[in-house]
């Protein structure tokens, strides 16, 4: 996970969700974010966040970002750029719809602290 420029392995349940994320949502503690892109290097992730903020300034204003490390079988290790937190799941989904309408990738993701 990238927080403040430090990258380490993703905690259990981070990334695509999993049991820990589902349990946190069930307890009402999960925060919503959006997965905007994936990169193989921290420097690329940081540059990508700058580009995305430039492209979607109003939509991403006031949000933080994280790089969540995932291993994609046959492709290698990637850092998923996840922005958030959004006030609720619907706000994150609405932001994704705006981004997807412009032909870009977006997926609602967990942005909970661990």
C-alpha positions as CSV (number, residue, x, y, z in Angstrom):
1,X,0.0,0.0,0.0
2,X,1.3,3.5,-0.8
3,X,0.5,6.1,1.8
4,X,2.8,9.1,2.0
5,X,5.1,7.7,-0.6
6,X,5.7,4.3,1.2
7,X,4.7,1.1,-0.6
8,X,4.2,-2.2,1.1
9,X,2.0,-5.3,0.6
10,X,-1.7,-4.8,0.6
11,X,-3.3,-5.7,4.0
12,X,-5.7,-8.7,4.0
13,X,-8.9,-7.7,2.3
14,X,-7.6,-4.7,0.5
15,X,-7.6,-4.5,-3.3
16,X,-10.7,-6.1,-4.8
17,X,-12.4,-6.4,-1.4
18,X,-12.6,-9.8,0.2
19,X,-13.9,-10.9,3.5
20,X,-12.3,-8.1,5.6
21,X,-13.7,-5.4,3.3
22,X,-17.2,-7.0,3.3
23,X,-17.1,-7.3,7.1
24,X,-16.1,-3.6,7.5
25,X,-18.9,-2.6,5.2
26,X,-21.3,-4.6,7.2
27,X,-20.2,-2.8,10.3
28,X,-20.7,0.6,8.5
29,X,-17.1,1.6,8.8
30,X,-16.0,1.2,5.2
31,X,-15.2,4.3,3.2
32,X,-15.8,4.5,-0.5
33,X,-13.2,5.3,-3.1
34,X,-12.7,4.9,-6.8
35,X,-10.0,2.8,-8.6
36,X,-8.9,5.0,-11.5
37,X,-5.7,3.4,-12.9
38,X,-3.0,0.9,-12.3
39,X,0.8,1.4,-12.5
40,X,3.9,-0.8,-12.1
41,X,6.0,2.0,-10.5
42,X,5.4,4.4,-7.6
43,X,6.7,7.3,-9.6
44,X,4.2,6.5,-12.4
45,X,1.4,6.3,-9.8
46,X,2.3,9.8,-8.4
47,X,2.5,11.3,-11.9
48,X,-0.8,9.6,-12.9
49,X,-2.5,11.2,-9.9
50,X,-1.3,14.6,-11.0
51,X,-2.7,14.0,-14.5
52,X,-6.0,12.7,-13.2
53,X,-6.4,15.7,-10.8
54,X,-5.7,18.0,-13.8
55,X,-8.3,16.2,-16.0
56,X,-11.0,15.8,-13.3
57,X,-10.2,18.6,-10.9
58,X,-13.7,19.3,-9.7
59,X,-14.5,15.7,-9.3
60,X,-11.3,14.8,-7.4
61,X,-11.0,18.0,-5.4
62,X,-10.3,17.4,-1.7
63,X,-9.7,13.7,-2.2
64,X,-6.6,11.7,-1.2
65,X,-5.1,8.8,-3.1
66,X,-3.5,5.4,-2.3
67,X,-1.6,2.9,-4.2
68,X,-2.8,-0.6,-3.4
69,X,-0.4,-3.3,-4.4
70,X,-1.9,-6.3,-6.2
71,X,-0.4,-9.2,-8.1
72,X,-2.0,-10.0,-11.4
73,X,-1.3,-13.6,-12.4
74,X,0.8,-13.7,-15.6
75,X,1.2,-9.9,-15.6
76,X,3.1,-9.0,-12.5
77,X,2.7,-6.6,-9.5
78,X,0.7,-3.4,-9.9
79,X,-0.2,-0.4,-7.8
80,X,-3.9,0.4,-8.1
81,X,-4.5,4.1,-7.8
82,X,-7.6,4.6,-5.5
83,X,-8.9,8.0,-4.7
84,X,-11.2,8.9,-1.8
85,X,-12.8,8.9,0.6
86,X,-16.2,9.8,-0.8
87,X,-19.1,10.5,1.6
88,X,-20.9,7.4,0.6
89,X,-21.0,4.6,-2.0
90,X,-23.5,6.4,-4.3
91,X,-21.2,9.5,-4.5
92,X,-18.3,7.2,-5.6
93,X,-20.5,5.5,-8.1
94,X,-21.7,8.8,-9.5
95,X,-18.1,10.0,-9.9
96,X,-17.3,6.8,-11.8
97,X,-20.2,7.3,-14.1
98,X,-18.9,10.8,-15.0
99,X,-15.4,9.4,-15.7
100,X,-16.7,6.4,-17.6
101,X,-18.9,8.6,-19.8
102,X,-15.6,10.1,-21.0
103,X,-14.3,6.7,-22.0
104,X,-12.0,6.2,-19.1
105,X,-11.7,3.4,-16.6
106,X,-13.3,3.8,-13.1
107,X,-14.4,1.2,-10.5
108,X,-15.8,1.8,-7.0
109,X,-13.4,0.5,-4.4
110,X,-12.8,0.3,-0.7
111,X,-10.9,3.3,0.8
112,X,-11.1,2.3,4.5
113,X,-8.2,2.8,6.9
114,X,-6.5,-0.3,8.0
